[in-house]
């Protein structure tokens, strides 16, 4: 310790309020309080120069919320901000770190820092993440990427008298100085120690001077046990709390007290850090993810089961993130390279709506019903903007294909938003003129009336999956009134090769003959059907796609055989259900927690589709579950309800990944439902993905029975849960599911939580909103792999391709958009890649316009634990290439060769490039 026996000599008192934008009260209710609080703050700071500083909770959105009601006060607020008395930023909102993507965390900080600068000041350079439910392993690197060398921390630590100053080291080795707050009084230690004891006595500090001084002495003694230097920090504020007008008097009274030999100064985080850095000695190092079970400290707990609360919010969130990160932005770059203006304002607005759903009490699903209803509106707005931009950008490219290459044929273009080329089976929906094609004429003959050709006019076989006749297809050509075409929509599966981050176009040619002599008609007629026979079904309840074999058991579980290793995973897809008397924060089981499993249920099994390229198996079960918890909350009710469960399993030819869609009509209350995947692997560790990292976790955990909180037996993930032995492995990939664990028994079962149904709601009598009654849909996949190749790279590749999917666009008659002055002639080839990358270990997380409009940003991260080298190739020649930080500030110029850049990244390192193209 650097104090060398001396105690704290000085405490920086930092005034602030932690402002949940929405939580136990709706946004408008909280905003009314926010407006009154800032009104008072402005008045007080202008009239009391000794009330020197205020910290606006590290997030700028509160300023927007205030000014919507008090625009006339902008000048007053700006004067205090510019003078350094009110600290703002660096965040836009204070997010959860596990339930949003790594890109979302970066965009959140980018927006908060940009907004701070719009106020004429630099943002507060502190990683202010005081009330977040644990911290991910890459947060130190993210903070350092914005020039922030410290983090103010609370939850996620055991709380066993952690030092007040620590080093927090991220997955890549980046370090930030951690200001570890009081494990119980958190970001409110001065408030709870000094102010709170008097709030029910009309804040009568003067009349209780002796008690006041005693409490300050106790507070200082407590801090002395944790401080590593001679200075400390005291947090003056608490959730949604107004300022203390008597603070100046309080500090003066305490400093004048003979009983106290510590100076208290009204200060700011940055002033405290400036003084602290020169006093640091050897500090304890905490590495990686910080999500420890609380050893003590009543408020120190991490609410683990927010990972599965109101799961529909998580699903909508990831869908919106995928639309922006993997489609709207990359397609915006592709179209802009062909002359269309990048839709920056639209995309920024979509991000704004989405980020407003990322505060921890919002995305975690632990607020009141009104909050989560409001979130759905924001998700819708983000989604609708992204979908519109994706549609316009894809159609722009399709409408600029060379007409001569199409030869007058109907065509469809399949876009690949992934950095990885696709060589496999894809599903496409084709809108064809109603009544002319297979939907009517060929339906009875199990075929279609057209042939498909690729960009080199090679015939592509296909499998007809289904048809929807007389469907309305609404279009609105530019400068024309809208119209609706009636079409037949055919779903087909076909083998394709798609380039990385690009597209490939396929043409349709009618299979017809004119004036065929034996037929009694003269007009062109169909002579099909066009058929490509074959089947993936290998037995009565067994399907084989050449890479894996799936056998469905009587109770709906499946056995999956890896045809390369010969190993069979047995009894997968078992359903487990248990009681839940908890709330949005925590799963709590009653004393009588009857657990039900789908073992022994009779399953109805159907082959929905089967052909040479794709098979879809339908497994239908009816669970009988207790209707709810009993009134005493001691056990589940004796009354049962039917809960229908339908799971669709899709196999694609030669694909080691199985694709699942589970539909549940939830009629039961107060329960948690999981899927179980017994692996039987001799593994001691498993892996789950979190932002920019794949975290290695022990299956066996130490005894935690002596902790204040009980073990919750779940860990966070954002789409990958995997384990393997020396030769083989299995992975579960998910969309919008975040709670899982691998159980410590011989079966090494992956337990994946689908959803929790809860009634209790913060500071209310309860609500059905958390019960999630009604239809629920879940998408996930199962990957079977060997260990002969780097496992991390394979897991990321398969997961990225699963969640990204594909987009299809069809050539339209008449433009649906306004051409821009820079639009080029229709001369695009039928196939093109805009970005490719050698080396599977480097994962692209962003491909977008730079924030300042100068060039384009490509962000990558090294998914592995070794140094990675790669070559990034762009479709257009480069004029410059540079490394930038996460704030997109220049760091280092890079050499390039034409349109290719060599890259190097250390283990788990995130790198960001600014590329300027010669696109004239």
Secondary structure, DSSP 8 states (H G I E B T S, - for coil): -TTTT----EEEEEEB-B--SSSSS-HHHHHHHHHHHHHHHHHHHHH-TTS--EE-TTBSHHHHHHHHH-GGGHHHHHHHHHTTSEE--SBSS-B-SSSS-HHHHHHHHHHHHHHHHHTTS----SEE-TT-SSB-TTHHHHHHTTT--EEEE-TTS--SS--SEEEEE-TTS-EEEEEE-BTTTBTTHHIIIIIGGGGGGTT--GGGHHHHHHHHHHHHHHHHTT-SSSEEEEEE--BT----TTHHHHHHHHHH-TT--SEEEEE-HHHHHHHHGGG-----EEES-B----SS-TT----GGGGSTTHHHHHHHHHHHHIIIIIIHHHHHHHHHTT----HHHHHHHHHHHHTT-BHHHHTT-S-HHHHHHHHHHHHHHHHHHHHHHHHHHHHHHTTB-HHHHTT-EEEEEEE-SSS-EEEEEEEEEEEETTTSIIIIIGGGT-BSEEEE-TT--EE-EEEEEEEEEEEEEE--TTS--EEEEEEEEEEEEEEEE-TTEEEEEEEEE-EESS-TTSS--S-EE---B------EEETTEEE-SSEEEEE-TTS-EEEEETTT--EEEEESEEEEEE----SS-----SB---EE-TT---EEEEEEESSSEEEEEEEEEEEEESSB-TTSSBB-S-EEEEEEEEEEEEETT-SEEEEEEEEEE---SEEEEEEEE-----SEEEEEETTEEEEEESS----TTSSS-----EE-SSEEEEE-SSEEEEEEESS--EEEE-SSTT-EEEEEEEEE----TTSS--GGGG--EEEEEEEEEEEEESSS-HHHHHHHHHHHHHH-EEEEE--SS-SS---TT---S-B-SEEESEEES-TTEEEEEEEE-TTSSSEEEEEEE-SSS-EEEEEEESS-EEEEEEE-TT--EEEE--EETTEEEEEE-TT-EEEEEEEE---
